[in-house]
Amino acid sequence: MASRQHAVAWVDRYGEAWRTQSVEAILALFTEEAVYVERPYDETGIYHGHEGIKNYWLEHIQVRERNINFQNISEDLVWDESSCTSFAKWEARFEVRQTSEKPWKPVRFLQVAKLRFAPDGRVQHFEEYWHGRSLQAAKGLRAPQARRRRCGPKRRPKVSAPFWRRLFGADLGPFEQEAMRLTLRKGTPERAALPGADALEQVPVVCNALAKLSASPKTDLVAWYRRLVTASDLAEDSDVTGAPTLRPWGAFLWEELRGALAEGLAELRAQPFALPVLGHAEPPAGQEAPSLEARAAGEPLLYKAMAKWISSARDLPLILSRGVAAVTSEPPKRPLAFLRARELHVQEGHAAHSSEEEAEKFLQQVLAVYLRLCRELLALDVYVEERVAGARVVLAKIPGGALEVAAVQHLGTTAAEDFKMRFCTADAEGAAVNRACWLSSFSATQRLIAAALLRHSDHLGAALPPRLAPLQVVIIPMTRFEDRKQEEAARRCVQQIQAWCEALAAQLSAPAAFRGEGGETDAELPAWARQGLRVQADLEDATPGKRIRRWICRGVPLLLTAQLAEGSDDRARVRMTARDMPGLDCHTAAACGGEDAVTAARAARRQLAALQRRLGTRGTE
């Protein structure tokens, strides 16, 4: 009788027959009147009965293919009980040649096959669809990416165009943007000759007080995100294709996020663990000694260890969590830092419980940790969606859709039975019995950072939630270049305002010690805002405008610009600039005039708490 287990076993036998190139083994899998469809739209690729399948195996498989490596992806197999039909998926690697004179070429492909089973368990209709690398060229077919022959004369690009014409529409860096801005200020005569000159004022590199990104999230979201990550000093390309290098600013975001995750999971009694990265691989052809390679999945090794650690009900629940980098050998088509790459940092967890109710209750608690982290730390609008096989995923709303950022899954007792993960307990009558553990898994990825960037950032650069930002406050003294270079009195004023900025930074970096009007500590502020903040006084020898543009692009939530009050040499005037959400003017904020460092620090903490609340409620308005 055909079933899903029978279909999985049939695919395994099919792969073994293919690997050994055995005609007898392959014919035993099909009925006498079976139809084998290799290419549905080509009559020469459809084979009828045992005779047709046998000829195909002798003329194609045994002559043109060798060194077959077959892997059944059984978890993707779909079974329909009513029609005894299955859709299977597998991956194969082998060498192929078109004729005996041609050289052997290695190929690799993924294949999906439709299998219709007869009552005796054999297949009566087999139809396959494949997608391979270099398979078309190896079999003498036209590669899908091959370009057609040009019909007309070859066009050659002009090289005599002005520099700003070549920069127009390109991915401009900060220096090219500045050159473009200066050129536009001068009013280049050839500006009118540029196509779309009427819309030039809408181009992100027009003259303005702030340096904008060279792409807009409304016109090209992918190009804007790439430029955002680079311009904000979060990540950069590395020598490995599809694997970006996290700069200190971007690595801090993941470390802060992982620390918050570890703190939340520690309340659920989660313990750290580590697994070997290396595992045994199949030896190359002609060698007997096994080789080592990076392990693709760690669950089998972990479940073997957990089976040793669990002996009785006293050892349960066993909750394990770790931070690890998920690595794939295949580069993604369009790699994006924090979102889609060959190496993605994840938090991975596994748990074993004594009953289904305890496992379900634990997964609900993990979901609560993930949701609280997204809403309170990242200021994201998230929701939970049910998936197949007991999986539940956490989706964060971003422009144009939703992004999966975390997931939990109830695994049942099947894996525990396979790995003999059992515990001793007592039944209702007091007799000792052995029962299988109830397993579950949970994980969160770096996509949390990508979701926050996509949700809050704009054309000016990154916008980081105050609780997550590496620097929460930056203080910039407003000094003129002439005052820094002229007489001693002017330089003394510059030194005074810089000393005041350092005093304000010290106030903000220490826990809040101010009192309200009633003598109590200000209770309106959340706990994180009352603690010491991450703050820096920017005293670099550069114009204030350049420093402001730099920190706004990097996503600093709050900028404080300070200058001495007119007619005073010991009182500072402070202006606060909140790095607010897109659509709000982040350059107009109420000025705090004639206030000392303690009062300015109190106002800055209130501004940070208000900004965190605004970011959190933006998606629900």
KEFI-79738 format. One record per residue (C-alpha): chain; x negated, y, z. Coordinates in Angstrom, 3 decimals. Layout:
% residues N
REC   kette       east      north         up
REC       A          X          Y          Z
...
% end
This chain:
% residues 621
REC   kette       east      north         up
REC       A      0.000      0.000      0.000
REC       A     -1.454      3.364     -1.057
REC       A     -2.023      6.001      1.617
REC       A     -4.306      8.935      2.272
REC       A     -6.886      6.686      3.920
REC       A     -6.704      4.374      0.918
REC       A     -7.241      7.366     -1.429
REC       A    -10.323      8.473      0.528
REC       A    -11.737      4.932      0.403
REC       A    -10.970      4.744     -3.352
REC       A    -12.976      7.914     -4.004
REC       A    -15.889      6.494     -1.998
REC       A    -15.826      3.297     -4.088
REC       A    -15.618      5.392     -7.252
REC       A    -18.735      7.333     -6.200
REC       A    -20.598      4.115     -5.412
REC       A    -19.673      2.665     -8.821
REC       A    -20.828      5.851    -10.498
REC       A    -24.087      5.889     -8.542
REC       A    -24.887      2.271     -9.440
REC       A    -23.419      2.722    -12.972
REC       A    -21.626     -0.620    -12.586
REC       A    -18.990     -1.302    -15.267
REC       A    -17.404     -4.138    -13.256
REC       A    -17.054     -1.961    -10.161
REC       A    -15.430      0.910    -12.049
REC       A    -12.960     -1.342    -13.916
REC       A    -11.859     -2.909    -10.625
REC       A    -10.572      0.533     -9.543
REC       A     -8.199      1.025    -12.527
REC       A     -5.179     -0.874    -13.827
REC       A     -5.348     -2.567    -17.227
REC       A     -3.255      0.175    -18.891
REC       A     -4.892      3.091    -16.999
REC       A     -5.613      6.430    -18.678
REC       A     -8.959      8.138    -17.898
REC       A     -8.865     11.849    -18.854
REC       A    -12.280     13.538    -18.823
REC       A    -11.321     16.537    -21.006
REC       A     -7.536     17.114    -21.229
REC       A     -7.667     19.255    -24.387
REC       A     -9.992     16.945    -26.328
REC       A     -8.707     13.608    -27.706
REC       A    -12.251     12.232    -27.683
REC       A    -12.356     12.838    -23.943
REC       A     -9.268     10.684    -23.149
REC       A     -9.855      6.937    -22.684
REC       A     -7.077      4.301    -22.577
REC       A     -7.164      0.972    -20.780
REC       A    -10.081     -1.066    -19.556
REC       A    -11.608     -1.162    -23.026
REC       A    -11.737      2.619    -23.392
REC       A    -13.081      3.138    -19.872
REC       A    -15.696      0.444    -20.412
REC       A    -16.917      2.028    -23.677
REC       A    -17.104      5.450    -22.007
REC       A    -19.141      4.007    -19.150
REC       A    -21.535      2.182    -21.489
REC       A    -22.017      5.008    -24.018
REC       A    -22.038      8.032    -21.724
REC       A    -22.604      7.213    -18.066
REC       A    -25.308      4.541    -18.428
REC       A    -27.108      6.240    -21.350
REC       A    -26.882      9.954    -20.537
REC       A    -26.883     10.098    -16.722
REC       A    -29.252      8.931    -14.020
REC       A    -30.249      9.581    -10.363
REC       A    -26.635     10.227     -9.329
REC       A    -26.031     11.655     -5.855
REC       A    -22.312     11.606     -4.940
REC       A    -20.659     13.317     -1.958
REC       A    -16.958     12.887     -1.220
REC       A    -15.369     16.019      0.311
REC       A    -12.691     14.025      2.073
REC       A    -11.361     16.885      4.215
REC       A    -10.042     18.595      1.058
REC       A     -8.167     15.525     -0.213
REC       A     -4.406     16.095     -0.576
REC       A     -1.946     13.175     -0.565
REC       A      1.693     13.135     -1.733
REC       A      3.556     10.142     -0.297
REC       A      6.634     10.421     -2.534
REC       A      4.743     10.159     -5.861
REC       A      1.676      8.202     -4.645
REC       A     -0.457     11.005     -6.099
REC       A     -3.633     12.473     -4.644
REC       A     -5.887     15.416     -5.438
REC       A     -9.489     14.642     -4.492
REC       A    -12.640     16.754     -4.513
REC       A    -16.295     15.766     -4.613
REC       A    -19.729     17.165     -5.395
REC       A    -22.310     15.419     -7.578
REC       A    -25.953     15.981     -8.497
REC       A    -27.647     14.030    -11.288
REC       A    -29.792     14.288    -14.404
REC       A    -28.233     14.334    -17.866
REC       A    -29.394     14.487    -21.479
REC       A    -27.537     14.949    -24.756
REC       A    -29.472     12.432    -26.869
REC       A    -32.422     10.095    -26.393
REC       A    -34.739     12.740    -27.925
REC       A    -33.635     15.462    -25.506
REC       A    -35.277     15.905    -22.074
REC       A    -33.463     15.145    -18.838
REC       A    -31.924     18.186    -17.139
REC       A    -30.759     18.371    -13.522
REC       A    -27.146     19.430    -13.060
REC       A    -24.791     19.962    -10.162
REC       A    -21.033     20.346    -10.209
REC       A    -17.859     20.338     -8.136
REC       A    -15.003     18.185     -9.428
REC       A    -11.305     18.001     -8.635
REC       A     -9.391     14.927     -9.836
REC       A     -5.712     14.010     -9.948
REC       A     -5.193     10.352     -9.013
REC       A     -1.884      8.540     -9.529
REC       A     -1.858      5.174     -7.783
REC       A     -0.044      1.974     -8.797
REC       A      1.747     -0.169     -6.174
REC       A     -1.265     -2.516     -5.993
REC       A     -3.559      0.338     -4.878
REC       A     -5.388      0.811     -8.184
REC       A     -5.285      4.050    -10.203
REC       A     -3.123      4.159    -13.297
REC       A     -3.798      7.781    -14.288
REC       A     -7.068      9.662    -13.650
REC       A     -7.490     13.317    -14.709
REC       A    -10.569     15.333    -13.764
REC       A    -11.539     19.002    -13.839
REC       A    -15.071     20.125    -13.097
REC       A    -17.136     23.257    -12.735
REC       A    -20.867     22.724    -13.104
REC       A    -24.183     24.507    -13.293
REC       A    -25.933     23.979    -16.639
REC       A    -23.572     21.065    -17.341
REC       A    -22.173     22.635    -20.513
REC       A    -25.621     23.159    -22.035
REC       A    -26.803     19.707    -20.959
REC       A    -23.845     18.052    -22.709
REC       A    -24.207     20.171    -25.838
REC       A    -21.260     22.448    -25.057
REC       A    -21.169     26.240    -25.155
REC       A    -21.976     27.803    -21.813
REC       A    -19.108     30.069    -20.629
REC       A    -21.506     32.915    -19.840
REC       A    -23.110     32.861    -23.333
REC       A    -22.759     36.171    -25.188
REC       A    -21.276     36.375    -28.645
REC       A    -23.251     37.640    -31.632
REC       A    -22.995     41.357    -32.206
REC       A    -20.938     42.382    -35.231
REC       A    -22.514     45.782    -35.831
REC       A    -25.859     47.506    -35.450
REC       A    -27.441     47.338    -32.034
REC       A    -26.916     50.492    -30.027
REC       A    -29.937     52.001    -28.369
REC       A    -29.551     54.217    -25.316
REC       A    -30.744     57.774    -25.534
REC       A    -33.693     58.617    -23.306
REC       A    -33.764     62.369    -23.831
REC       A    -30.784     63.163    -21.595
REC       A    -31.324     65.593    -18.685
REC       A    -32.174     64.058    -15.343
REC       A    -28.862     64.967    -13.716
REC       A    -26.939     63.457    -16.635
REC       A    -28.703     60.131    -15.987
REC       A    -28.004     60.424    -12.255
REC       A    -24.309     61.078    -12.839
REC       A    -22.351     58.001    -11.765
REC       A    -25.433     56.220    -10.371
REC       A    -25.932     54.969     -6.817
REC       A    -27.692     58.058     -5.529
REC       A    -29.920     58.167     -2.511
REC       A    -30.215     61.163     -0.169
REC       A    -33.086     62.764     -2.107
REC       A    -31.324     62.409     -5.468
REC       A    -28.159     63.825     -3.917
REC       A    -30.063     66.861     -2.688
REC       A    -31.604     67.368     -6.145
REC       A    -28.153     67.097     -7.740
REC       A    -26.728     69.547     -5.235
REC       A    -29.414     72.133     -5.920
REC       A    -28.971     71.728     -9.674
REC       A    -25.229     72.284     -9.414
REC       A    -25.782     75.382     -7.305
REC       A    -27.954     76.840    -10.038
REC       A    -25.195     76.271    -12.619
REC       A    -26.935     74.160    -15.266
REC       A    -25.868     75.318    -18.781
REC       A    -25.363     71.719    -19.943
REC       A    -22.815     71.074    -17.220
REC       A    -19.903     71.775    -19.576
REC       A    -21.167     69.154    -22.037
REC       A    -20.789     66.346    -19.506
REC       A    -17.740     64.097    -20.119
REC       A    -15.152     64.794    -17.466
REC       A    -16.709     68.106    -16.506
REC       A    -13.338     69.380    -15.310
REC       A    -13.295     66.696    -12.613
REC       A    -16.871     67.365    -11.512
REC       A    -15.714     69.046     -8.332
REC       A    -14.142     65.744     -7.209
REC       A    -17.444     63.849     -7.594
REC       A    -18.842     62.977     -4.122
REC       A    -22.138     64.796     -4.842
REC       A    -20.703     68.311     -5.144
REC       A    -22.116     71.208     -3.129
REC       A    -20.856     71.109      0.431
REC       A    -22.115     71.357      3.954
REC       A    -22.260     67.589      4.450
REC       A    -23.958     64.865      2.398
REC       A    -21.273     62.470      1.163
REC       A    -21.670     58.924     -0.043
REC       A    -21.967     58.282     -3.776
REC       A    -18.737     56.232     -3.820
REC       A    -15.267     56.557     -2.363
REC       A    -13.320     53.835     -0.526
REC       A    -10.240     54.760     -2.539
REC       A    -11.875     54.356     -5.970
REC       A    -14.467     51.565     -5.491
REC       A    -14.310     49.870     -2.102
REC       A    -17.209     47.451     -2.717
REC       A    -19.625     50.098     -4.017
REC       A    -18.657     52.410     -1.170
REC       A    -19.233     49.657      1.427
REC       A    -22.661     48.798      0.014
REC       A    -23.706     52.442      0.090
REC       A    -22.218     52.872      3.563
REC       A    -24.281     50.041      5.078
REC       A    -27.500     51.338      3.501
REC       A    -27.017     55.049      4.187
REC       A    -26.006     54.370      7.806
REC       A    -29.257     52.441      8.482
REC       A    -27.340     49.272      9.376
REC       A    -28.887     46.789      6.907
REC       A    -31.033     46.615      3.792
REC       A    -31.870     44.102      1.083
REC       A    -34.593     41.535      1.773
REC       A    -36.770     39.295     -0.385
REC       A    -34.192     36.495     -0.029
REC       A    -31.302     36.927     -2.439
REC       A    -28.006     37.321     -0.616
REC       A    -29.578     37.534      2.872
REC       A    -29.853     41.154      4.086
REC       A    -32.192     42.363      6.806
REC       A    -30.426     43.897      9.803
REC       A    -32.047     47.128     10.878
REC       A    -32.189     47.976     14.615
REC       A    -29.004     50.059     14.373
REC       A    -27.062     47.162     12.800
REC       A    -28.618     44.452     14.968
REC       A    -27.558     46.382     18.078
REC       A    -23.917     46.172     16.972
REC       A    -24.040     42.367     16.816
REC       A    -25.942     42.041     20.107
REC       A    -23.438     44.312     21.851
REC       A    -20.568     42.366     20.335
REC       A    -22.080     39.005     21.263
REC       A    -22.677     40.205     24.823
REC       A    -19.026     41.207     25.166
REC       A    -17.988     37.814     23.777
REC       A    -20.269     35.982     26.202
REC       A    -18.877     37.990     29.112
REC       A    -15.284     37.205     28.154
REC       A    -15.952     33.500     27.572
REC       A    -17.929     33.221     30.823
REC       A    -14.671     33.933     32.655
REC       A    -13.346     30.739     31.024
REC       A    -16.342     28.728     32.382
REC       A    -18.137     28.566     29.038
REC       A    -21.741     27.318     29.225
REC       A    -24.584     27.886     26.741
REC       A    -26.076     25.082     24.660
REC       A    -28.604     24.632     21.854
REC       A    -29.036     22.053     19.103
REC       A    -32.048     21.107     16.955
REC       A    -32.066     22.987     13.676
REC       A    -33.823     20.218     11.730
REC       A    -32.260     16.929     10.676
REC       A    -33.193     13.901      8.590
REC       A    -32.638     14.085      4.843
REC       A    -32.655     11.484      2.128
REC       A    -36.238     10.780      1.009
REC       A    -37.193     11.898     -2.500
REC       A    -37.370      9.343     -5.274
REC       A    -40.402      7.091     -4.850
REC       A    -40.885      7.854     -1.139
REC       A    -39.798      5.733      1.791
REC       A    -40.504      8.078      4.676
REC       A    -37.501     10.332      5.538
REC       A    -37.956     14.064      5.196
REC       A    -36.621     16.905      7.330
REC       A    -34.318     19.715      6.278
REC       A    -32.139     22.347      7.917
REC       A    -29.066     20.704      9.409
REC       A    -25.864     21.532      7.509
REC       A    -23.481     20.787     10.418
REC       A    -24.187     20.313     14.114
REC       A    -20.895     18.758     15.257
REC       A    -21.980     15.088     14.897
REC       A    -25.122     15.652     16.958
REC       A    -23.227     17.700     19.545
REC       A    -20.411     15.152     19.896
REC       A    -22.959     12.379     20.456
REC       A    -24.499     14.427     23.272
REC       A    -21.101     15.304     24.781
REC       A    -20.205     11.605     24.847
REC       A    -23.239     11.068     27.111
REC       A    -22.427     14.036     29.333
REC       A    -18.782     13.021     29.961
REC       A    -18.125      9.944     32.088
REC       A    -15.197     10.837     34.363
REC       A    -12.479     13.442     34.833
REC       A    -14.854     15.380     37.115
REC       A    -16.934     16.305     34.069
REC       A    -13.965     18.014     32.397
REC       A    -13.313     20.560     31.131
REC       A    -16.599     20.873     29.255
REC       A    -16.770     24.240     27.469
REC       A    -19.818     25.147     25.380
REC       A    -20.607     28.345     23.467
REC       A    -23.634     29.684     21.602
REC       A    -24.694     32.332     19.099
REC       A    -26.108     30.939     15.887
REC       A    -26.731     31.910     12.257
REC       A    -24.589     30.037      9.733
REC       A    -26.789     29.438      6.668
REC       A    -25.903     28.286      3.165
REC       A    -28.323     27.368      0.391
REC       A    -26.138     28.879     -2.330
REC       A    -26.191     32.688     -2.661
REC       A    -22.714     34.271     -2.794
REC       A    -21.617     35.938     -5.990
REC       A    -21.288     39.412     -4.438
REC       A    -23.201     39.456     -1.134
REC       A    -22.203     42.121      1.379
REC       A    -23.907     42.714      4.717
REC       A    -21.858     41.610      7.768
REC       A    -19.203     40.244      5.410
REC       A    -20.459     37.709      2.874
REC       A    -24.091     36.544      2.844
REC       A    -26.267     33.437      2.817
REC       A    -26.926     33.962      6.521
REC       A    -24.096     35.110      8.769
REC       A    -24.328     35.382     12.557
REC       A    -21.482     33.652     14.384
REC       A    -20.394     32.753     17.900
REC       A    -19.584     29.023     17.953
REC       A    -17.839     27.146     20.745
REC       A    -16.593     23.616     21.476
REC       A    -14.497     22.331     24.363
REC       A    -13.340     18.960     25.710
REC       A    -10.292     18.607     27.995
REC       A     -8.504     15.781     29.727
REC       A     -5.047     16.488     28.258
REC       A     -3.391     18.140     25.324
REC       A     -1.703     20.717     27.567
REC       A     -5.035     21.835     29.044
REC       A     -6.601     22.119     25.579
REC       A     -3.694     24.207     24.296
REC       A     -3.772     26.478     27.349
REC       A     -7.510     26.988     26.890
REC       A     -7.120     27.934     23.215
REC       A     -4.505     30.509     24.175
REC       A     -6.989     32.012     26.638
REC       A     -9.731     32.116     23.966
REC       A     -7.330     33.832     21.572
REC       A     -6.599     36.399     24.287
REC       A    -10.356     37.047     24.652
REC       A    -10.738     37.549     20.904
REC       A     -7.705     39.839     20.648
REC       A     -8.781     41.907     23.649
REC       A    -12.279     42.263     22.193
REC       A    -10.932     43.446     18.834
REC       A     -8.493     45.936     20.315
REC       A    -10.485     47.359     23.222
REC       A    -14.066     47.256     21.920
REC       A    -13.647     47.557     18.132
REC       A    -10.335     49.486     18.106
REC       A     -8.903     47.125     15.449
REC       A     -5.308     46.249     14.660
REC       A     -5.275     42.430     14.699
REC       A     -2.755     39.596     14.617
REC       A     -2.795     35.778     14.739
REC       A     -1.765     33.563     11.839
REC       A     -1.054     29.827     11.922
REC       A     -2.933     27.619      9.439
REC       A     -2.887     23.918      8.617
REC       A     -4.406     21.205     10.834
REC       A     -3.745     23.109     14.060
REC       A     -5.930     26.091     13.164
REC       A     -5.106     29.669     14.170
REC       A     -7.062     32.584     12.770
REC       A     -7.398     36.184     13.942
REC       A     -6.904     38.650     11.094
REC       A     -7.935     42.324     11.259
REC       A     -6.121     44.861      9.120
REC       A     -8.400     46.701      6.676
REC       A     -7.679     48.926      3.661
REC       A     -5.988     46.775      1.048
REC       A     -5.385     43.653      3.127
REC       A     -6.645     41.685      6.117
REC       A     -9.980     40.099      7.047
REC       A    -10.436     36.849      8.975
REC       A    -12.729     37.550     11.921
REC       A    -12.202     34.672     14.375
REC       A    -10.516     31.272     14.579
REC       A     -9.557     28.531     17.032
REC       A     -8.578     24.946     16.175
REC       A     -7.027     22.040     18.067
REC       A     -8.939     18.911     16.975
REC       A     -6.986     16.281     18.914
REC       A     -8.600     12.980     19.933
REC       A     -9.658     11.571     16.545
REC       A    -13.256     12.821     16.698
REC       A    -13.507     11.829     20.361
REC       A    -12.475      8.273     19.485
REC       A    -15.016      8.113     16.657
REC       A    -17.872      9.246     18.912
REC       A    -16.644      7.269     21.970
REC       A    -16.165     10.442     23.990
REC       A    -14.067      8.959     26.790
REC       A    -13.590      9.649     30.493
REC       A    -12.516      7.469     33.389
REC       A     -9.371      8.418     35.295
REC       A     -6.480      6.827     37.153
REC       A     -3.060      6.038     35.705
REC       A      0.307      6.416     37.443
REC       A     -0.222      3.174     39.369
REC       A     -3.731      4.098     40.516
REC       A     -5.592      1.759     38.189
REC       A     -8.762      2.992     36.460
REC       A     -8.372      3.664     32.721
REC       A    -10.546      5.155     29.993
REC       A     -9.026      7.864     27.833
REC       A    -10.290      9.915     24.912
REC       A    -10.983     13.611     25.381
REC       A     -8.957     16.322     23.669
REC       A    -11.341     18.444     21.585
REC       A    -11.067     22.004     20.324
REC       A    -13.336     24.531     18.621
REC       A    -13.448     28.332     18.474
REC       A    -15.642     30.852     16.666
REC       A    -16.053     34.541     15.830
REC       A    -18.281     36.011     13.136
REC       A    -20.121     39.163     12.159
REC       A    -17.097     40.051     10.082
REC       A    -15.856     41.812     13.194
REC       A    -18.435     44.524     12.480
REC       A    -17.444     44.659      8.806
REC       A    -13.784     45.025      9.779
REC       A    -14.600     47.953     12.092
REC       A    -16.654     49.662      9.380
REC       A    -13.964     49.186      6.742
REC       A    -11.215     50.339      9.093
REC       A    -12.737     53.484     10.572
REC       A    -15.399     54.800      8.145
REC       A    -14.863     57.340      5.386
REC       A    -16.701     59.136      2.564
REC       A    -18.989     60.914      5.043
REC       A    -20.503     57.674      6.365
REC       A    -19.934     55.189      9.154
REC       A    -17.517     55.842     12.010
REC       A    -18.260     53.585     14.968
REC       A    -15.969     53.147     17.995
REC       A    -17.527     54.834     21.045
REC       A    -17.699     51.594     23.063
REC       A    -19.707     49.862     20.309
REC       A    -21.925     52.639     18.937
REC       A    -25.691     52.327     19.610
REC       A    -25.708     56.034     20.458
REC       A    -22.497     57.411     21.893
REC       A    -23.587     61.044     22.204
REC       A    -26.267     63.043     20.411
REC       A    -27.187     66.529     21.651
REC       A    -28.669     68.975     19.140
REC       A    -30.112     72.341     20.220
REC       A    -29.179     75.084     17.745
REC       A    -32.496     76.895     17.207
REC       A    -33.715     78.910     14.267
REC       A    -36.964     78.257     12.477
REC       A    -38.054     81.859     13.060
REC       A    -37.566     81.553     16.809
REC       A    -39.783     78.458     16.936
REC       A    -42.647     80.250     15.154
REC       A    -42.480     83.868     16.348
REC       A    -43.395     85.648     19.579
REC       A    -43.647     84.050     22.968
REC       A    -40.236     85.321     24.193
REC       A    -38.407     83.598     21.321
REC       A    -40.319     80.379     21.850
REC       A    -39.471     80.525     25.558
REC       A    -35.755     80.707     24.688
REC       A    -36.146     77.667     22.465
REC       A    -37.825     75.761     25.285
REC       A    -35.021     76.748     27.666
REC       A    -32.218     75.446     25.438
REC       A    -34.159     72.246     24.802
REC       A    -34.619     71.743     28.544
REC       A    -30.878     72.330     29.034
REC       A    -30.103     69.662     26.401
REC       A    -32.373     67.187     28.178
REC       A    -30.603     67.947     31.460
REC       A    -27.239     67.316     29.805
REC       A    -28.559     64.029     28.392
REC       A    -29.639     62.981     31.889
REC       A    -26.169     63.775     33.233
REC       A    -24.499     61.655     30.542
REC       A    -26.903     58.722     30.835
REC       A    -26.174     58.411     34.577
REC       A    -22.860     57.145     36.025
REC       A    -20.230     59.830     36.475
REC       A    -20.462     61.489     39.872
REC       A    -18.035     64.393     39.399
REC       A    -14.837     64.822     41.406
REC       A    -11.340     65.862     40.380
REC       A     -9.366     68.712     41.854
REC       A     -8.019     66.438     44.590
REC       A    -11.479     65.256     45.563
REC       A    -11.126     61.843     43.896
REC       A    -13.162     60.506     40.990
REC       A    -11.432     61.177     37.668
REC       A     -9.196     58.083     37.272
REC       A     -7.973     59.000     33.776
REC       A    -11.230     57.862     32.241
REC       A    -11.719     54.135     31.536
REC       A    -14.463     52.257     33.361
REC       A    -16.853     52.264     30.389
REC       A    -16.631     56.066     30.092
REC       A    -17.467     56.530     33.786
REC       A    -20.649     54.483     33.423
REC       A    -23.939     55.674     31.994
REC       A    -23.603     56.505     28.306
REC       A    -26.077     55.899     25.488
REC       A    -27.213     59.433     24.705
REC       A    -30.128     61.135     22.965
REC       A    -31.281     64.729     22.735
REC       A    -32.470     65.324     19.159
REC       A    -35.395     67.742     19.501
REC       A    -36.963     67.100     16.112
REC       A    -38.534     69.968     14.229
REC       A    -35.841     70.113     11.521
REC       A    -32.914     72.343     10.705
REC       A    -29.751     71.656     12.757
REC       A    -27.762     71.096      9.571
REC       A    -29.929     68.194      8.442
REC       A    -29.793     66.595     11.859
REC       A    -26.002     66.938     12.036
REC       A    -25.577     65.362      8.595
REC       A    -27.850     62.489      9.549
REC       A    -26.022     61.566     12.751
REC       A    -22.559     61.923     11.234
REC       A    -23.554     59.560      8.420
REC       A    -24.839     57.002     10.938
REC       A    -21.532     57.047     12.813
REC       A    -22.380     58.713     16.130
REC       A    -18.969     59.239     17.811
REC       A    -19.734     62.585     19.468
REC       A    -22.146     65.386     18.599
REC       A    -22.886     68.219     21.047
REC       A    -24.488     71.341     19.618
REC       A    -25.810     73.743     22.237
REC       A    -27.217     77.255     22.126
REC       A    -27.878     79.931     24.697
REC       A    -24.938     82.196     25.370
REC       A    -25.359     85.705     24.057
REC       A    -26.998     87.929     26.603
REC       A    -28.012     85.047     28.879
REC       A    -31.221     83.073     29.172
REC       A    -29.941     80.348     31.536
REC       A    -26.380     79.652     30.357
REC       A    -25.648     77.397     27.370
REC       A    -22.712     77.403     25.008
REC       A    -21.628     73.937     23.853
REC       A    -19.573     72.906     20.834
REC       A    -18.270     69.313     20.531
REC       A    -17.808     67.535     17.212
REC       A    -15.919     64.236     17.335
REC       A    -16.636     61.755     14.537
REC       A    -12.969     61.204     13.982
REC       A    -10.932     59.036     11.674
REC       A    -10.632     59.609      7.893
REC       A     -8.103     62.296      7.068
REC       A     -8.905     64.456     10.120
REC       A    -11.247     67.427     10.015
REC       A    -14.100     66.301     12.261
REC       A    -15.812     69.699     12.158
REC       A    -13.292     71.692     14.187
REC       A    -13.276     71.066     17.913
REC       A    -12.639     73.263     20.892
REC       A    -15.793     75.029     22.058
REC       A    -16.869     74.897     25.689
REC       A    -18.346     78.262     26.498
REC       A    -20.515     79.157     29.450
REC       A    -20.322     75.755     31.154
REC       A    -23.069     73.996     33.041
REC       A    -24.385     70.526     32.274
REC       A    -22.103     68.713     34.748
REC       A    -18.911     70.212     33.332
REC       A    -20.089     69.637     29.754
REC       A    -20.809     65.993     30.572
REC       A    -17.303     65.604     31.990
REC       A    -15.762     67.086     28.829
REC       A    -17.908     64.798     26.648
REC       A    -16.688     61.691     28.488
REC       A    -13.089     62.795     28.000
REC       A    -13.695     63.321     24.285
REC       A    -15.177     59.825     23.904
REC       A    -12.255     58.194     25.712
REC       A     -9.764     60.136     23.559
REC       A    -11.584     59.127     20.359
REC       A    -11.514     55.435     21.367
REC       A     -7.756     55.695     21.976
REC       A     -7.138     57.430     18.640
REC       A     -9.065     54.772     16.722
REC       A     -7.122     52.037     18.502
REC       A     -3.686     53.483     17.759
REC       A     -4.394     54.525     14.187
REC       A     -3.465     51.157     12.649
REC       A     -0.167     50.930     14.555
REC       A      1.161     54.390     13.808
% end
